[in-house]
């Protein structure tokens, strides 16, 4: 899990540093549209919508954009024809990769994603070929400078977290998706600065790969995450700190 969360945190920061704000906002708007479409436009009764709004506000998506996306989702205005799809496949070395997709045109998205897999030494698989290896959970990362482990663990477990783990970069809190928004609220109410937060897919078991394969896998993950219709990407690779550092430099 540590390797997966470190990769997620790196990608979160990189998206902001690279100023890919427009693309990021578009993806977050799609998440709000789908959440409102599936569960209604009231975030107080639609946990998924509330989580999507939290993620959107974290990267300063304007309130007007959020409101417009909700209206699209509930059908008040046009543009809500977005569907959620899960693509599964294998990366270099046979590692498992999941892509959460939100698209208004499957016939366009599927071949584009398939080509990305093939161009980077992988292949798109069939339904449930790797999905069973992952669980959907909330993942919240906190810097070690923001709080000590004992205090964080006490507060997190009191508010529904399943686990708190320590890595070189900080602490990772995992939780069921149905308590994600409440846990985020509790941490923020305690004035604990959150480095990143997301609902993502976490592998039940991880695998390790050699340095050469790790670079190939990370290149594929980066290309997939850069695709306009890909909301998030998960892998069961446990990257070492050295592999992550090498890829960043």
C-alpha atoms as one frame of an Amber mdcrd trajectory, in Angstrom:
protein
   0.000   0.000   0.000   2.853   2.371   0.762   4.121   2.343  -2.811   0.656
   2.964  -4.188  -0.048   5.886  -1.865   3.354   7.472  -2.536   2.641   7.328
  -6.266  -0.795   8.885  -5.693   0.695  11.717  -3.661   3.375  12.403  -6.260
   0.774  12.579  -9.031  -1.457  14.867  -6.965   1.364  17.346  -6.446   2.595
  17.077 -10.026  -0.817  17.971 -11.395  -0.682  21.266  -9.522   2.974  22.013
 -10.185   2.539  21.460 -13.916  -0.411  23.862 -13.893  -2.670  21.337 -15.610
  -5.523  23.050 -13.858  -7.971  23.064 -16.768  -7.675  19.326 -17.339  -7.895
  18.595 -13.618 -10.978  20.780 -13.262 -12.613  18.982 -16.189 -12.049  15.600
 -14.540 -13.414  16.818 -11.221 -16.466  18.267 -12.940 -17.141  14.888 -14.538
 -16.909  13.231 -11.119 -19.505  15.662  -9.780 -21.779  15.094 -12.787 -21.704
  11.312 -12.354 -22.186  11.509  -8.582 -25.213  13.810  -8.958 -26.586  11.651
 -11.760 -26.424   8.509  -9.622 -27.448   9.892  -6.226 -29.111  13.271  -6.665
 -27.919  16.834  -6.287 -27.983  17.196  -2.497 -24.511  16.582  -0.994 -25.990
  16.183   2.492 -27.745  12.981   1.395 -25.375  11.971  -1.426 -22.076  10.925
   0.167 -20.370  10.393  -3.161 -21.326  13.869  -4.354 -20.058  15.388  -1.140
 -16.724  13.597  -1.552 -16.462  14.831  -5.149 -17.128  18.397  -4.017 -14.458
  18.089  -1.300 -11.932  16.959  -3.912 -12.978  19.798  -6.236 -12.635  22.463
  -3.553  -9.202  21.103  -2.620  -7.883  22.300  -6.003  -9.962  25.499  -6.062
 -12.601  24.483  -8.607 -14.889  27.565  -8.696 -18.287  27.308  -7.015 -20.020
  28.183 -10.302 -18.348  25.184 -11.975 -19.452  22.903  -9.147 -23.049  24.136
  -9.306 -23.129  23.787 -13.092 -21.789  20.221 -12.898 -24.484  19.299 -10.356
 -27.180  20.751 -12.628 -25.818  18.714 -15.541 -25.889  15.585 -13.435 -29.513
  15.982 -12.337 -30.627  16.985 -15.835 -31.422  20.662 -15.260 -29.056  21.661
 -18.058 -27.482  19.782 -20.972 -24.114  18.065 -20.739 -24.806  15.299 -18.254
 -24.340  12.417 -20.681 -21.280  11.076 -18.863 -20.964   7.435 -17.794 -18.601
   5.660 -15.467 -16.567   2.699 -16.730 -13.821   0.585 -15.178 -11.026  -0.530
 -17.508  -8.706  -3.286 -16.368  -5.432  -4.449 -17.755  -1.864  -5.565 -17.325
   1.218  -3.384 -17.418   4.871  -4.289 -18.053   5.852  -7.382 -16.110   2.194
  -8.444 -15.870   1.369  -6.012 -13.055  -2.298  -5.195 -12.436  -3.666  -1.790
 -13.468  -7.159  -0.352 -12.991  -8.462   2.801 -14.664 -11.564   4.622 -13.455
 -13.020   6.221 -16.562 -15.704   8.866 -17.006 -16.612   9.441 -20.629 -19.368
  10.669 -22.910 -18.140   8.430 -25.733 -16.983   4.873 -25.030 -16.270   4.289
 -28.712 -13.607   6.999 -28.561 -12.175   6.252 -25.136 -11.752   2.467 -25.325
  -9.402   2.362 -28.343  -7.393   5.314 -27.014  -6.823   3.634 -23.655  -6.083
   0.300 -25.332  -3.435   1.972 -27.477  -1.775   3.520 -24.405  -1.498   0.086
 -22.797  -0.084  -1.481 -25.962   2.395   1.345 -26.610   3.881   0.910 -23.133
   4.264  -2.854 -22.924   0.858  -3.757 -21.489  -2.560  -4.835 -22.657  -6.169
  -4.052 -21.826  -7.892  -7.032 -20.204 -11.395  -8.410 -19.784 -13.904  -7.544
 -17.048 -12.717  -8.566 -13.562  -9.328  -9.759 -14.759  -7.644  -7.684 -12.028
 -10.438  -5.759 -10.242 -10.749  -8.475  -7.608  -7.250  -7.580  -6.405  -8.355
  -4.105  -5.247 -10.704  -2.463  -2.762 -12.178   1.014  -3.114 -11.262   3.101
  -0.067 -10.636   6.625   1.107  -6.959   7.547   1.303  -5.821  10.611   3.231
  -2.165  11.603   3.484  -0.775  13.836   6.218   2.730  15.233   6.602   4.707
  14.218   9.676   5.136  17.905  10.469   1.363  18.353  10.776   0.678  15.950
  13.658   2.269  13.159  15.695   1.302   9.566  14.966  -0.437   8.900  18.279
  -2.775  11.890  17.991  -3.550  11.165  14.338  -4.275   7.513  15.004  -6.598
   8.286  17.911  -8.599  10.855  15.948  -8.693   8.782  12.758  -9.864   5.576
  14.433 -12.514   7.465  16.397 -13.927   8.692  13.078 -14.090   5.396  11.208
 -10.604   4.922   9.785  -9.403   1.375   9.249  -5.680   1.956   9.471  -2.940
   4.548   9.821   0.441   3.687   8.331   3.742   5.510   8.328   5.944   6.030
   5.284   9.054   8.095   4.618   6.946  11.023   3.432   4.283  11.000   6.159
   1.198   9.176   7.387  -1.464   7.474   5.253  -4.971   7.032   6.630  -7.304
   4.539   4.948 -11.036   4.299   5.527 -14.255   2.862   4.054 -15.759   5.150
   1.422 -18.900   5.756   3.480 -16.950   7.564   6.245 -14.499   9.393   3.969
 -16.166  12.820   4.102 -16.739  12.660   7.866 -13.106  11.680   8.455 -11.842
  14.529   6.283 -14.107  16.942   8.196 -12.822  15.639  11.548  -9.166  16.061
  10.564  -9.767  19.559   9.234 -11.762  20.505  12.352  -8.733  19.439  14.407
  -6.622  21.750  12.210  -4.537  18.895  10.863  -3.233  19.931   7.443  -4.057
  17.300   4.821  -1.475  16.851   2.093  -3.774  14.932  -0.259  -7.108  13.130
  -0.087  -8.981  10.924  -2.502 -11.233   7.925  -2.910  -9.096   5.400  -4.736
  -8.501   1.699  -5.278  -5.996   0.064  -2.966  -4.508  -3.373  -3.722  -5.060
  -6.210  -1.265  -1.593  -7.530  -2.050   1.316  -5.758  -3.712   4.114  -6.958
  -5.953   7.636  -5.671  -6.433   9.371  -5.158  -9.770  12.928  -4.446 -10.829
  14.123  -0.926 -11.626  13.746  -1.233 -15.395  10.201  -2.553 -15.140   9.269
   0.089 -12.575  10.168   2.870 -15.015   8.060   1.277 -17.749   5.110   0.876
 -15.382   5.353   4.470 -14.141   5.500   5.801 -17.698   2.304   3.890 -18.501
   0.587   5.138 -15.334   1.553   8.703 -16.153   0.233   8.461 -19.719  -3.023
   6.914 -18.523  -3.559   9.579 -15.855  -2.914  12.280 -18.448  -5.820  11.035
 -20.598  -8.815  13.365 -20.441 -11.300  10.586 -19.602  -9.218   8.798 -16.965
 -10.232   9.854 -13.448  -7.691   7.772 -11.547  -5.280   4.899 -11.998  -4.337
   2.183  -9.518  -1.681  -0.512  -9.599  -0.612  -3.311  -7.303   3.079  -2.428
  -7.666   4.865  -1.480  -4.446   7.399   1.011  -5.758  10.473   1.497  -3.617
  11.483   4.987  -2.515  14.506   4.740  -4.798  12.362   3.861  -7.815  10.004
   6.782  -7.173  12.886   9.180  -6.668  14.596   7.978  -9.830  11.442   8.571
 -11.869  11.004  12.089 -10.516  14.539  13.183 -11.387
